[in-house]
């Protein structure tokens, strides 16, 4: 029997690579990452703990040139959300950090005939409303100008992990036949995407043919990701801090904690500090999943873990290891990484199984043979 040669892997470059969770997802799905770039040295250090970092170039994307990028089939960009997030100042693409996505577009342009046949851009849903939609229009218009026909999806990580984390994905292909022209109804294309497509007839859209995604309730609960720490772990808050925590709870949140304490087995919930009219309070989620992970640089963005049952409760900050698990990264190597740096690096990363689902069900369809496109 004649041996059949293995199908060549699709080659990818990850811009704004962070700690490499896009790479983790892609490599689980048959892609090979051949280039990575990020400005953060401490994110590179974590990347280096988990991957061969010989393809990683640390530095400002503004100084990258298209000629430096190897031949690739796919380029990904999870650019900073700071200026797009509803929690920020909403400067949009005029902001210093979120505006760096224009450098990604510039690099694609500089690659000219070598530019990848597929792109994937990821960011917060606030990207869609930034500058009343003008920022999203601007990026898709730029991609169209480079030959990419685009699709927009909104995917919540709750479909895969116990974290409420909705993210917007722009998928682009040089193959105009990769999908059905315009907007096609799908769970991952909610009505706002339909409205956006109809609002801008000057943009080139196509809808990739997708299978049904996992249901929103399939991501599990915190019980599957929490670290089971001993009762004498120094991470648990002391009695004084627990007393302050209790005193800040509204009646609704106090009732949630009481119900947890009255359980005959341990249960877990996340809690956040919030500023309300009555002052700063702690609020406990009632659904046993995590809220959206963030970088942990602000007080309200840090999540605490409440463990309760058999008449008792304890509280502590969420650990970097739990951040990794909530991002679907499993037992990501964080050896020697300070907790604050782990939370910061993982808080703005992508959710691995979301990208893995796209890599298995959508991205290969966007990659077209350049020779076929040249003759089209």
C-alpha positions as a Markdown table, in Angstrom:
| # | Residue | x | y | z |
|---|---|---|---|---|
| 1 | Unk | 0.0 | 0.0 | 0.0 |
| 2 | Unk | 1.3 | 3.4 | -0.9 |
| 3 | Unk | 1.6 | 5.8 | 2.1 |
| 4 | Unk | -0.4 | 8.9 | 1.8 |
| 5 | Unk | 1.5 | 12.0 | 2.7 |
| 6 | Unk | 0.3 | 14.0 | 5.6 |
| 7 | Unk | -1.7 | 17.1 | 4.6 |
| 8 | Unk | 0.5 | 20.2 | 5.1 |
| 9 | Unk | -0.5 | 22.2 | 8.1 |
| 10 | Unk | -2.0 | 25.7 | 7.6 |
| 11 | Unk | 0.5 | 28.3 | 8.7 |
| 12 | Unk | -0.6 | 31.1 | 11.0 |
| 13 | Unk | 0.8 | 34.3 | 12.5 |
| 14 | Unk | -0.6 | 35.7 | 15.8 |
| 15 | Unk | -0.3 | 39.5 | 16.3 |
| 16 | Unk | -1.0 | 40.8 | 19.8 |
| 17 | Unk | -0.1 | 37.3 | 20.8 |
| 18 | Unk | -0.1 | 37.8 | 24.6 |
| 19 | Unk | 0.6 | 34.5 | 26.4 |
| 20 | Unk | -0.3 | 32.4 | 23.3 |
| 21 | Unk | -3.8 | 31.2 | 23.9 |
| 22 | Unk | -4.7 | 31.7 | 20.2 |
| 23 | Unk | -1.7 | 29.5 | 19.4 |
| 24 | Unk | -2.9 | 26.9 | 21.9 |
| 25 | Unk | -6.2 | 26.7 | 20.2 |
| 26 | Unk | -4.9 | 26.7 | 16.6 |
| 27 | Unk | -2.3 | 24.0 | 17.3 |
| 28 | Unk | -5.0 | 21.8 | 18.8 |
| 29 | Unk | -6.7 | 22.1 | 15.4 |
| 30 | Unk | -4.0 | 21.3 | 13.0 |
| 31 | Unk | -2.5 | 24.8 | 12.4 |
| 32 | Unk | 1.2 | 25.7 | 12.8 |
| 33 | Unk | 2.0 | 29.1 | 14.3 |
| 34 | Unk | 5.2 | 30.4 | 12.5 |
| 35 | Unk | 5.2 | 34.0 | 13.8 |
| 36 | Unk | 4.1 | 35.8 | 16.9 |
| 37 | Unk | 4.4 | 39.4 | 18.1 |
| 38 | Unk | 3.5 | 41.3 | 21.3 |
| 39 | Unk | 4.9 | 44.4 | 23.0 |
| 40 | Unk | 4.7 | 42.9 | 26.5 |
| 41 | Unk | 7.9 | 41.3 | 27.8 |
| 42 | Unk | 6.2 | 39.7 | 30.8 |
| 43 | Unk | 3.5 | 38.1 | 28.5 |
| 44 | Unk | 6.4 | 36.8 | 26.4 |
| 45 | Unk | 7.9 | 35.3 | 29.5 |
| 46 | Unk | 4.7 | 33.3 | 30.1 |
| 47 | Unk | 4.5 | 32.4 | 26.4 |
| 48 | Unk | 8.0 | 31.0 | 26.7 |
| 49 | Unk | 7.0 | 28.8 | 29.6 |
| 50 | Unk | 4.4 | 27.1 | 27.4 |
| 51 | Unk | 5.7 | 27.1 | 23.8 |
| 52 | Unk | 8.7 | 27.2 | 21.6 |
| 53 | Unk | 9.2 | 31.0 | 21.5 |
| 54 | Unk | 11.7 | 31.1 | 18.7 |
| 55 | Unk | 9.1 | 32.6 | 16.4 |
| 56 | Unk | 8.1 | 35.3 | 18.9 |
| 57 | Unk | 9.3 | 38.8 | 18.3 |
| 58 | Unk | 8.9 | 41.1 | 21.3 |
| 59 | Unk | 8.3 | 44.7 | 20.3 |
| 60 | Unk | 5.8 | 47.4 | 19.2 |
| 61 | Unk | 3.8 | 46.4 | 16.2 |
| 62 | Unk | 4.2 | 49.9 | 14.8 |
| 63 | Unk | 7.8 | 49.0 | 13.9 |
| 64 | Unk | 7.0 | 45.7 | 12.2 |
| 65 | Unk | 7.2 | 45.6 | 8.4 |
| 66 | Unk | 5.3 | 43.3 | 6.1 |
| 67 | Unk | 8.6 | 41.9 | 4.7 |
| 68 | Unk | 9.3 | 40.5 | 8.2 |
| 69 | Unk | 6.3 | 38.2 | 8.2 |
| 70 | Unk | 6.8 | 34.7 | 6.8 |
| 71 | Unk | 4.4 | 33.2 | 4.3 |
| 72 | Unk | 1.2 | 32.4 | 6.1 |
| 73 | Unk | -2.4 | 31.2 | 5.5 |
| 74 | Unk | -4.0 | 33.0 | 8.5 |
| 75 | Unk | -3.3 | 36.1 | 10.5 |
| 76 | Unk | -4.9 | 36.7 | 13.8 |
| 77 | Unk | -5.2 | 39.9 | 15.9 |
| 78 | Unk | -6.7 | 40.2 | 19.3 |
| 79 | Unk | -5.8 | 43.8 | 19.7 |
| 80 | Unk | -6.2 | 45.8 | 23.0 |
| 81 | Unk | -9.8 | 46.5 | 24.0 |
| 82 | Unk | -8.9 | 49.4 | 26.3 |
| 83 | Unk | -10.4 | 52.2 | 24.2 |
| 84 | Unk | -13.4 | 50.1 | 23.0 |
| 85 | Unk | -14.7 | 48.7 | 26.2 |
| 86 | Unk | -17.8 | 50.1 | 27.8 |
| 87 | Unk | -15.8 | 50.3 | 31.0 |
| 88 | Unk | -13.2 | 52.6 | 29.4 |
| 89 | Unk | -13.2 | 56.2 | 28.0 |
| 90 | Unk | -14.5 | 55.0 | 24.6 |
| 91 | Unk | -11.9 | 56.8 | 22.5 |
| 92 | Unk | -12.3 | 54.1 | 20.0 |
| 93 | Unk | -9.7 | 53.6 | 17.3 |
| 94 | Unk | -8.4 | 57.1 | 18.0 |
| 95 | Unk | -7.2 | 55.7 | 21.3 |
| 96 | Unk | -3.5 | 54.9 | 21.7 |
| 97 | Unk | -4.0 | 51.2 | 22.5 |
| 98 | Unk | -7.0 | 50.1 | 20.4 |
| 99 | Unk | -5.8 | 52.1 | 17.5 |
| 100 | Unk | -2.9 | 49.7 | 17.1 |
| 101 | Unk | -5.2 | 47.5 | 15.0 |
| 102 | Unk | -4.5 | 49.9 | 12.1 |
| 103 | Unk | -0.9 | 48.8 | 12.2 |
| 104 | Unk | -2.1 | 45.2 | 11.7 |
| 105 | Unk | -4.0 | 46.4 | 8.6 |
| 106 | Unk | -0.9 | 48.2 | 7.4 |
| 107 | Unk | 1.2 | 45.1 | 7.7 |
| 108 | Unk | -1.3 | 43.1 | 5.6 |
| 109 | Unk | -1.2 | 45.8 | 3.0 |
| 110 | Unk | 2.6 | 45.7 | 3.0 |
| 111 | Unk | 2.6 | 41.9 | 2.4 |
| 112 | Unk | 0.9 | 42.6 | -0.9 |
| 113 | Unk | 0.6 | 39.4 | -2.9 |
| 114 | Unk | 1.9 | 37.4 | 0.1 |
| 115 | Unk | -0.9 | 38.5 | 2.4 |
| 116 | Unk | -2.7 | 35.6 | 4.0 |
| 117 | Unk | -5.9 | 34.3 | 2.5 |
| 118 | Unk | -7.7 | 34.5 | 5.9 |
| 119 | Unk | -7.7 | 36.8 | 8.9 |
| 120 | Unk | -9.4 | 36.7 | 12.3 |
| 121 | Unk | -9.7 | 39.8 | 14.4 |
| 122 | Unk | -11.1 | 39.5 | 18.0 |
| 123 | Unk | -12.3 | 42.1 | 20.5 |
| 124 | Unk | -15.1 | 43.1 | 22.9 |
| 125 | Unk | -18.7 | 43.7 | 21.6 |
| 126 | Unk | -18.2 | 47.4 | 22.4 |
| 127 | Unk | -16.2 | 47.5 | 19.2 |
| 128 | Unk | -19.5 | 47.4 | 17.3 |
| 129 | Unk | -20.9 | 50.5 | 19.0 |
| 130 | Unk | -17.6 | 52.5 | 19.2 |
| 131 | Unk | -18.1 | 55.9 | 17.5 |
| 132 | Unk | -21.7 | 54.7 | 16.7 |
| 133 | Unk | -20.4 | 51.9 | 14.5 |
| 134 | Unk | -17.9 | 54.0 | 12.5 |
| 135 | Unk | -14.9 | 52.2 | 14.0 |
| 136 | Unk | -16.1 | 48.7 | 13.0 |
| 137 | Unk | -17.1 | 50.1 | 9.6 |
| 138 | Unk | -13.6 | 51.5 | 9.1 |
| 139 | Unk | -11.8 | 48.3 | 9.9 |
| 140 | Unk | -14.1 | 46.2 | 7.6 |
| 141 | Unk | -13.8 | 48.8 | 4.9 |
| 142 | Unk | -10.0 | 48.6 | 5.1 |
| 143 | Unk | -10.1 | 44.8 | 5.0 |
| 144 | Unk | -12.4 | 44.9 | 2.0 |
| 145 | Unk | -9.9 | 47.3 | 0.3 |
| 146 | Unk | -7.3 | 44.6 | 0.7 |
| 147 | Unk | -9.6 | 42.0 | -0.9 |
| 148 | Unk | -11.1 | 40.4 | 2.2 |
| 149 | Unk | -14.8 | 39.6 | 2.2 |
| 150 | Unk | -15.9 | 39.6 | 5.9 |
| 151 | Unk | -18.2 | 37.8 | 8.3 |
| 152 | Unk | -19.0 | 39.0 | 11.9 |
| 153 | Unk | -19.7 | 36.6 | 14.8 |
| 154 | Unk | -20.4 | 37.2 | 18.5 |
| 155 | Unk | -19.5 | 34.2 | 20.7 |
| 156 | Unk | -19.9 | 33.9 | 24.4 |
| 157 | Unk | -17.3 | 31.7 | 26.2 |
| 158 | Unk | -20.2 | 30.3 | 28.4 |
| 159 | Unk | -20.8 | 27.8 | 25.6 |
| 160 | Unk | -17.5 | 26.2 | 26.5 |
| 161 | Unk | -16.4 | 27.2 | 30.0 |
| 162 | Unk | -18.0 | 28.6 | 33.1 |
| 163 | Unk | -17.2 | 32.2 | 32.2 |
| 164 | Unk | -19.5 | 34.9 | 30.9 |
| 165 | Unk | -17.3 | 36.4 | 28.2 |
| 166 | Unk | -18.9 | 37.6 | 24.9 |
| 167 | Unk | -16.5 | 38.5 | 22.2 |
| 168 | Unk | -16.8 | 39.8 | 18.6 |
| 169 | Unk | -14.9 | 38.1 | 15.8 |
| 170 | Unk | -14.3 | 39.5 | 12.4 |
| 171 | Unk | -13.4 | 36.8 | 9.9 |
| 172 | Unk | -12.1 | 37.7 | 6.5 |
| 173 | Unk | -11.2 | 35.8 | 3.3 |
| 174 | Unk | -9.6 | 36.6 | 0.0 |
| 175 | Unk | -12.0 | 33.9 | -1.4 |
| 176 | Unk | -15.2 | 35.8 | -2.2 |
| 177 | Unk | -17.0 | 32.4 | -2.4 |
| 178 | Unk | -16.2 | 31.3 | 1.1 |
| 179 | Unk | -19.8 | 31.9 | 2.3 |
| 180 | Unk | -23.3 | 33.1 | 1.4 |
| 181 | Unk | -23.3 | 36.8 | 0.5 |
| 182 | Unk | -24.7 | 39.1 | 3.1 |
| 183 | Unk | -26.2 | 38.2 | 6.5 |
| 184 | Unk | -27.5 | 34.7 | 7.2 |
| 185 | Unk | -29.4 | 34.0 | 10.5 |
| 186 | Unk | -27.4 | 32.1 | 13.1 |
| 187 | Unk | -27.1 | 32.0 | 16.8 |
| 188 | Unk | -23.7 | 33.6 | 16.5 |
| 189 | Unk | -25.0 | 36.4 | 14.2 |
| 190 | Unk | -27.5 | 38.2 | 16.5 |
| 191 | Unk | -29.9 | 40.9 | 15.1 |
| 192 | Unk | -27.4 | 43.7 | 15.7 |
| 193 | Unk | -25.1 | 42.1 | 13.1 |
| 194 | Unk | -27.9 | 41.9 | 10.6 |
| 195 | Unk | -28.7 | 45.6 | 11.3 |
| 196 | Unk | -25.0 | 46.5 | 10.8 |
| 197 | Unk | -24.8 | 44.6 | 7.5 |
| 198 | Unk | -27.9 | 46.3 | 6.2 |
| 199 | Unk | -26.8 | 49.7 | 7.5 |
| 200 | Unk | -23.6 | 49.6 | 5.4 |
| 201 | Unk | -24.3 | 48.3 | 1.9 |
| 202 | Unk | -20.9 | 49.6 | 0.8 |
| 203 | Unk | -19.2 | 46.8 | 2.7 |
| 204 | Unk | -18.5 | 43.3 | 1.3 |
| 205 | Unk | -20.0 | 40.6 | 3.6 |
| 206 | Unk | -20.5 | 36.9 | 3.4 |
| 207 | Unk | -21.8 | 34.5 | 6.0 |
| 208 | Unk | -19.7 | 31.3 | 6.6 |
| 209 | Unk | -21.7 | 28.1 | 6.7 |
| 210 | Unk | -21.5 | 27.0 | 10.4 |
| 211 | Unk | -22.7 | 24.1 | 12.4 |
| 212 | Unk | -24.9 | 24.8 | 15.5 |
| 213 | Unk | -22.6 | 26.0 | 18.3 |
| 214 | Unk | -22.7 | 24.4 | 21.8 |
| 215 | Unk | -25.6 | 25.7 | 24.0 |
| 216 | Unk | -25.0 | 28.5 | 26.4 |
| 217 | Unk | -25.6 | 26.2 | 29.4 |
| 218 | Unk | -22.9 | 23.6 | 28.5 |
| 219 | Unk | -19.9 | 25.5 | 29.9 |
| 220 | Unk | -20.2 | 23.9 | 33.3 |
| 221 | Unk | -19.8 | 25.6 | 36.7 |
| 222 | Unk | -17.1 | 26.9 | 38.9 |
| 223 | Unk | -16.8 | 23.5 | 40.6 |
| 224 | Unk | -14.9 | 22.3 | 37.6 |
| 225 | Unk | -12.2 | 25.0 | 37.7 |
| 226 | Unk | -11.7 | 26.2 | 41.3 |
| 227 | Unk | -8.5 | 25.3 | 43.2 |
| 228 | Unk | -9.4 | 23.2 | 46.2 |
| 229 | Unk | -7.3 | 24.9 | 48.8 |
| 230 | Unk | -6.9 | 23.7 | 52.4 |
| 231 | Unk | -8.8 | 25.6 | 55.0 |
| 232 | Unk | -5.6 | 27.0 | 56.5 |
| 233 | Unk | -4.3 | 28.4 | 53.2 |
| 234 | Unk | -3.0 | 31.9 | 53.6 |
| 235 | Unk | -5.0 | 32.9 | 50.5 |
| 236 | Unk | -8.2 | 32.8 | 52.4 |
| 237 | Unk | -9.2 | 36.2 | 53.9 |
| 238 | Unk | -8.9 | 36.6 | 57.7 |
| 239 | Unk | -11.8 | 37.0 | 60.0 |
| 240 | Unk | -11.6 | 40.8 | 60.0 |
| 241 | Unk | -11.8 | 40.9 | 56.2 |
| 242 | Unk | -14.6 | 38.4 | 56.2 |
| 243 | Unk | -16.6 | 40.6 | 58.6 |
| 244 | Unk | -16.2 | 43.5 | 56.3 |
| 245 | Unk | -17.3 | 41.4 | 53.4 |
| 246 | Unk | -20.5 | 40.4 | 55.3 |
| 247 | Unk | -21.2 | 43.9 | 56.3 |
| 248 | Unk | -21.2 | 45.1 | 52.7 |
| 249 | Unk | -23.7 | 42.6 | 51.4 |
| 250 | Unk | -27.2 | 43.8 | 50.4 |
| 251 | Unk | -30.1 | 41.6 | 51.5 |
| 252 | Unk | -30.2 | 39.8 | 48.2 |
| 253 | Unk | -26.5 | 38.9 | 48.3 |
| 254 | Unk | -26.7 | 38.0 | 52.0 |
| 255 | Unk | -29.5 | 35.6 | 51.2 |
| 256 | Unk | -27.3 | 34.0 | 48.4 |
| 257 | Unk | -24.5 | 33.5 | 50.9 |
| 258 | Unk | -26.9 | 32.0 | 53.5 |
| 259 | Unk | -28.2 | 29.5 | 50.9 |
| 260 | Unk | -24.7 | 28.5 | 50.1 |
| 261 | Unk | -23.7 | 28.1 | 53.7 |
| 262 | Unk | -26.9 | 25.9 | 54.3 |
| 263 | Unk | -25.9 | 23.4 | 51.7 |
| 264 | Unk | -24.6 | 20.1 | 52.9 |
| 265 | Unk | -21.8 | 20.2 | 50.4 |
| 266 | Unk | -19.3 | 22.9 | 49.3 |
| 267 | Unk | -20.4 | 25.2 | 46.5 |
| 268 | Unk | -18.6 | 28.2 | 44.9 |
| 269 | Unk | -19.6 | 31.6 | 43.5 |
| 270 | Unk | -17.7 | 34.6 | 42.3 |
| 271 | Unk | -18.1 | 38.1 | 43.9 |
| 272 | Unk | -17.3 | 41.6 | 42.8 |
| 273 | Unk | -16.9 | 45.0 | 44.5 |
| 274 | Unk | -19.3 | 47.5 | 43.1 |
| 275 | Unk | -19.9 | 51.2 | 43.7 |
| 276 | Unk | -23.6 | 51.8 | 44.3 |
| 277 | Unk | -25.6 | 54.7 | 45.8 |
| 278 | Unk | -25.2 | 53.2 | 49.2 |
| 279 | Unk | -21.4 | 53.0 | 48.8 |
| 280 | Unk | -19.0 | 50.2 | 47.9 |
| 281 | Unk | -20.6 | 46.8 | 48.2 |
| 282 | Unk | -19.8 | 43.2 | 47.4 |
| 283 | Unk | -22.2 | 41.3 | 45.0 |
| 284 | Unk | -22.3 | 37.6 | 44.7 |
| 285 | Unk | -23.2 | 36.0 | 41.4 |
| 286 | Unk | -26.1 | 33.6 | 41.6 |
| 287 | Unk | -25.3 | 31.3 | 38.7 |
| 288 | Unk | -22.1 | 29.5 | 39.8 |
| 289 | Unk | -20.1 | 30.9 | 36.8 |
| 290 | Unk | -17.5 | 33.5 | 36.6 |
| 291 | Unk | -18.0 | 37.0 | 35.2 |
| 292 | Unk | -15.8 | 38.2 | 32.4 |
| 293 | Unk | -12.2 | 38.0 | 33.3 |
| 294 | Unk | -10.3 | 41.2 | 33.1 |
| 295 | Unk | -6.7 | 42.3 | 33.6 |
| 296 | Unk | -7.2 | 42.8 | 37.3 |
| 297 | Unk | -5.8 | 46.4 | 37.3 |
| 298 | Unk | -8.9 | 47.9 | 38.8 |
| 299 | Unk | -10.8 | 47.1 | 42.0 |
| 300 | Unk | -14.1 | 46.2 | 40.4 |
| 301 | Unk | -12.4 | 44.0 | 37.8 |
| 302 | Unk | -10.9 | 41.6 | 40.3 |
| 303 | Unk | -13.1 | 38.7 | 41.2 |
| 304 | Unk | -13.2 | 37.0 | 44.6 |
| 305 | Unk | -14.1 | 33.3 | 45.1 |
| 306 | Unk | -16.7 | 32.4 | 47.8 |
| 307 | Unk | -16.5 | 28.9 | 49.0 |
| 308 | Unk | -19.4 | 27.9 | 51.3 |
| 309 | Unk | -21.2 | 24.9 | 52.7 |
| 310 | Unk | -22.0 | 22.9 | 55.9 |
| 311 | Unk | -22.6 | 26.2 | 57.8 |
| 312 | Unk | -19.3 | 27.9 | 56.9 |
| 313 | Unk | -17.8 | 30.1 | 54.2 |
| 314 | Unk | -14.5 | 31.5 | 53.1 |
| 315 | Unk | -13.4 | 34.2 | 50.6 |
| 316 | Unk | -10.3 | 34.8 | 48.6 |
| 317 | Unk | -9.1 | 36.4 | 45.4 |
| 318 | Unk | -9.3 | 34.3 | 42.3 |
| 319 | Unk | -5.9 | 32.8 | 41.4 |
| 320 | Unk | -4.0 | 32.9 | 38.2 |
| 321 | Unk | -4.5 | 29.1 | 37.8 |
| 322 | Unk | -8.2 | 29.6 | 37.9 |
| 323 | Unk | -7.9 | 32.4 | 35.3 |
| 324 | Unk | -6.1 | 29.9 | 33.0 |
| 325 | Unk | -8.8 | 27.2 | 33.5 |
| 326 | Unk | -11.6 | 29.7 | 32.9 |
| 327 | Unk | -9.9 | 30.6 | 29.7 |
| 328 | Unk | -10.0 | 26.9 | 28.7 |
| 329 | Unk | -6.2 | 26.7 | 28.9 |
| 330 | Unk | -6.2 | 23.8 | 31.4 |
| 331 | Unk | -3.1 | 23.5 | 33.5 |
| 332 | Unk | -1.2 | 26.3 | 31.8 |
| 333 | Unk | 2.4 | 26.6 | 33.0 |
| 334 | Unk | 2.6 | 29.6 | 35.4 |
| 335 | Unk | 5.7 | 28.4 | 37.3 |
| 336 | Unk | 7.3 | 31.3 | 39.0 |
| 337 | Unk | 4.8 | 33.9 | 37.7 |
| 338 | Unk | 3.5 | 36.3 | 40.3 |
| 339 | Unk | -0.2 | 36.1 | 40.8 |
| 340 | Unk | -0.8 | 39.7 | 39.8 |
| 341 | Unk | 1.1 | 39.2 | 36.5 |
| 342 | Unk | -0.7 | 35.9 | 35.8 |
| 343 | Unk | -4.1 | 37.6 | 36.2 |
| 344 | Unk | -3.2 | 40.6 | 34.1 |
| 345 | Unk | -1.8 | 38.5 | 31.3 |
| 346 | Unk | -4.7 | 36.0 | 31.2 |
| 347 | Unk | -7.4 | 38.5 | 31.8 |
| 348 | Unk | -7.2 | 40.0 | 28.4 |
| 349 | Unk | -6.4 | 36.7 | 26.6 |
| 350 | Unk | -8.8 | 34.7 | 24.4 |
| 351 | Unk | -10.9 | 31.7 | 25.4 |
| 352 | Unk | -9.1 | 28.7 | 24.0 |
| 353 | Unk | -12.1 | 26.5 | 23.1 |
| 354 | Unk | -13.9 | 29.4 | 21.3 |
| 355 | Unk | -11.0 | 29.8 | 18.9 |
| 356 | Unk | -10.6 | 26.1 | 18.7 |
| 357 | Unk | -14.2 | 25.8 | 17.6 |
| 358 | Unk | -13.6 | 28.4 | 14.9 |
| 359 | Unk | -10.4 | 26.7 | 13.8 |
| 360 | Unk | -12.2 | 23.4 | 13.4 |
| 361 | Unk | -15.5 | 24.6 | 11.9 |
| 362 | Unk | -14.8 | 27.9 | 10.0 |
| 363 | Unk | -11.2 | 29.1 | 9.5 |
| 364 | Unk | -10.1 | 26.3 | 7.1 |
| 365 | Unk | -13.0 | 27.3 | 4.8 |
| 366 | Unk | -11.7 | 30.8 | 4.6 |
| 367 | Unk | -8.3 | 29.7 | 3.5 |
| 368 | Unk | -8.2 | 29.4 | -0.3 |
| 369 | Unk | -5.4 | 28.4 | -2.7 |
| 370 | Unk | -3.8 | 31.6 | -4.0 |
| 371 | Unk | -3.3 | 30.0 | -7.4 |
| 372 | Unk | -7.0 | 29.4 | -7.7 |
| 373 | Unk | -7.8 | 33.0 | -6.6 |
| 374 | Unk | -5.3 | 34.3 | -9.2 |
| 375 | Unk | -7.1 | 32.5 | -12.0 |
| 376 | Unk | -10.6 | 33.3 | -10.7 |
